[in-house]
């Protein structure tokens, strides 16, 4: 095929690349829509096939569901995994329109409970006692907190729970009770029969966070799935949360003797010995009480002629995920818009299946009110239990959701919460530091993008006419927000040629003429990426291009109450003239060297080898 002309060929190649990029963007399957209110909402497209055509699940608030031609409210209500704004979920769940917490608690109570069966999940730590079998207490989540999987794999930060100061923990306790069969033995005309009954069985649960403890007493197994509440948790830094359950069983051993008579067996004696058996199970997870974490927030209102021109928000706190308090949003004075952080909550199925264990036979258990305390031999009981068989089967678990903290955007954004006003507030610049190198892992079928979260250290909002009033964390608790004011001063950013290779940069206050020291100037076309002005507001840089661009991004000098406005300048150098004679001479020297190598060195080398 003949080659195309250079310009046309390049255009076709460029068009092909653009077409490939567009095609790839449509085949990724990520559906990121923009609400009319300006909030990013992500809708996943993985319906639960096990629930049926109309799963009793998400009932979205139609005021916040995205407006799209290719998705209906009915389709959205069938979504299984979904995301919502942190600290203010507007979703209801189930046929009775329950909140997420009510829905999860209700599903836990639907687990089958009796003394012959137990149901456990993939991460349940089961244990066996004398008569209590397959006992476990499993932490399934929280009502008010959330779980993060943003840490490194196989570390404690991978499964950390972020908890508010007051909240509830969702746990599931289950166990089965193995009662020995009735046994009889005949010796010399005397029959001795032994059987066991349970007089009482109760559960005591406790919750410990750090050095603090809370208790919950239940007299029946049905209460074992109730949430464990805590108040005023004070743990600092990452600590351990422990849920403990003690199952107390009053077991009675009945011994009956009888002698053979002409009319049959005649009972001669009955004794009952009772003992109190105790079996304890526990589950632990790393937790952080987030209100105890540090975050200093300050907004500087930059004014010009008495009017707010911009807001500079400074957020000072630890640079690690486990130590920094995470804010969710800030409200403006009019309450018609908010500054939304990167965080979101993603809810998904925690378990794909569960296991049910059954003790057979299920001996009838009766209440013996005349039992008297006495010691029983565990060895005798365990030998009697040897004949009991245990069967297991896999069954679908209840719709227990895991609330997982994720980052749904790379930087904060303005979101409108009511009728849009005339203001066009814009996040102009954001300075961030990484909190983790990895984004939260999501199921492969989920049509939702997660990004590595970054902590904002400074946010500049422009085109704004009102201050921020409140700042809230990811649980909806208020974070103190300090307010300062500063007047805006324009700056003079001057670039001059010091010589053929160097540029002199000078930054001065255009209003007072004073130098602006210790400010970062960001560069393009220079050897350095950025430079800091000295005490005279001057910096000298070396160029590596024919043009040098300098940008001052603006800064607040708190001691003077002055905000120096951003500025950008560019300076060009005359390019080195192209000398075709020198180029040809250089090329010809190259050809001469090659020809000389072929004519002289290769023949000489060939003769030497012979």
C-alpha positions, 0 to 999 in steps of 0.5 A, a space after each residue: 500500500 502506498 504511504 499516505 502524506 505525512 500530515 494526513 497520516 498523522 491526522 488519521 493516527 491521531 483520530 484512531 487513538 482518540 477513537 480507541 480512548 473513547 471506546 475504552 471509556 465506554 467499555 469500562 462499565 463505570 456509571 458515574 452520574 452527576 445529579 442536578 444538585 451537583 452531588 456525585 452518585 454512583 449506582 452499581 449494577 449487580 442485582 442479587 439473583 437469589 432474591 428474585 425479580 423484586 428483592 425487598 431491598 433498597 427503596 431510594 429517596 427519589 429526591 436524591 436518586 440520579 435523573 437518567 434516561 437509562 435507569 428507572 426507580 424500579 431498576 434502582 430499587 433492585 440494586 444490591 450494592 450501593 453507595 451514599 453520602 457519608 454521615 447522611 444516608 438517605 436510603 431506606 431498606 426492605 418492604 417496610 422501609 426500614 433504616 439500614 440499621 433496622 434492616 440489618 438487626 431485623 435480618 439477624 433476628 430471623 436466624 433460626 435459633 434452637 438448642 439443637 442447631 447453630 448457624 455460623 459465618 465464614 469468620 466465626 471462631 467456633 468452640 465446643 464446651 461440655 454440652 455447648 457446641 459450635 458456640 461463637 459470637 461474631 461481630 457483624 458490623 455497627 449501626 453508627 460506625 463504618 468499616 474501612 478496608 483502606 489499609 494494607 492487606 493482611 494487617 490490622 488496618 485492613 479491617 479497622 472499624 471507625 466508631 463514634 463516641 456513642 453507638 451500637 455494635 451488631 453481633 451474632 451469638 449462636 450455639 447448640 446444646 448436645 444432651 446425652 441420650 438416655 442409657 440403661 444398664 442391667 446387672 444382677 436383676 437391677 436396672 440403672 438408667 441415667 438421663 440428663 436435662 437442662 434446668 436453665 440456660 442463659 447468656 451474658 454478653 459484654 463489650 469492651 473498647 480499650 479499658 472500658 466495658 459495657 454489659 448486656 444480660 439476656 435470659 434467652 438465646 433469642 436475645 443474643 443477636 440484639 445490638 450491644 450499645 455503648 456510650 462515651 467511649 474514650 479510647 485514644 488511638 487504635 485499640 481493640 474491641 472485644 465482644 464476649 458471651 458467656 453461656 451458662 447451663 444448669 445441667 441435671 443428671 438423673 439416676 433411676 434404679 429399679 428391680 425386676 419383679 413378677 409384674 415388671 420393673 419396680 423403681 426403687 430409687 431416683 437421684 438428681 445431681 445438678 451442676 452449673 457449666 459455663 462456656 465463654 466465646 469472644 471475637 475481637 477487631 481493631 477500632 478507632 474512636 474517631 472523635 478522639 482523633 485530632 483535626 484542626 480546621 480554620 477558614 480564612 475569609 478573604 475580603 476585598 472592599 468588605 465583600 468575601 472574595 474567597 475562602 481558604 480552609 486549612 486542615 491540620 492533622 496527622 497524615 495517616 489514616 488511623 490517626 487523622 479525624 475524617 471530615 465528611 462535609 461543611 455547610 455554608 451559611 445559607 444551608 443551600 450548598 455544602 462542601 463535600 469531602 471525598 468520603 462515601 459509604 458503600 454497602 454490600 453483602 458481607 457473606 455469600 453463605 453460612 453453615 448450619 450445624 445440627 445435633 442429632 438426636 434432639 433429646 427433649 429437654 425438661 425443667 427439673 425444679 427439684 434438682 440439687 447442686 452436685 458435681 458431675 463428671 465431664 468425662 462421664 458426660 462426654 462419653 455419653 455424648 460420643 453417640 450423638 451425630 453432628 450434620 452440617 449444611 450450607 445455607 444462604 445467610 440473611 441480608 447482612 450488609 457491611 458498611 464500608 468507608 470508601 473514597 468516591 472522588 479525588 478531591 472535595 467538591 461543592 454540592 447543592 442541597 436545595 434550590 440553586 442560588 445565584 452564587 457559583 462557588 467553585 473549589 479553585 485549588 486543593 492541596 492534599 497528602 495521600 492517606 493510603 496508596 490503595 483504594 478500597 477493594 470492591 466486588 468485581 461486579 460492582 459498577 462503582 469506582 473507588 479512588 485512593 483517599 487523600 487528606 486535604 490540607 488546604 482548600 481554596 473556594 472562589 466565587 463565594 459570598 458566604 462563610 462556612 458555618 459547620 464542619 462534620 465528621 463521617 459520623 455526623 458529629 461536629 468538628 470545631 471550625 475556627 474563622 479568621 479574616 484577611 484582606 486581599 492584596 494583589 502581587 507583582 510577579 516579575 520575571 527578568 533575564 539575568 543572563 542567557 541561562 538564568 531568570 530572576 523572579 521577584 514577588 512584591 506586594 502590589 499594594 504596598 510595594 514590599 517584598 513577599 518572602 518565603 513563598 513558593 513559586 511553581 515553574 515550568 521550563 526550568 530545571 527546578 519544579 518550584 523555588 522559594 523566594 528569599 527575604 527580599 522576595 527574589 529567586 533565581 532559576 536556571 532555564 531548560 527551555 526557550 520559555 519559563 513560566 512562573 506561577 504563584 498560587 496565593 497564600 495567607 500571611 496570618 501575622 499580617 492578616 493579608 492574603 496574597 492573590 495568585 499570579 502567573 507570568 511567562 518569559 521567552 528567550 530567543 531560540 538558538 538559530 538553526 545552522 544548516 551548515 553545521 548540521 550537514 557538517 556533523 552528518 557528513 563527519 558521521 558518514 565519513 567515519 562509517 565509510 572509513 570503518 568499512 574501507 580500512 578497519 574491516 579488511 585489516 581485521 579480516 586479514 589478521 584473522 587469516 
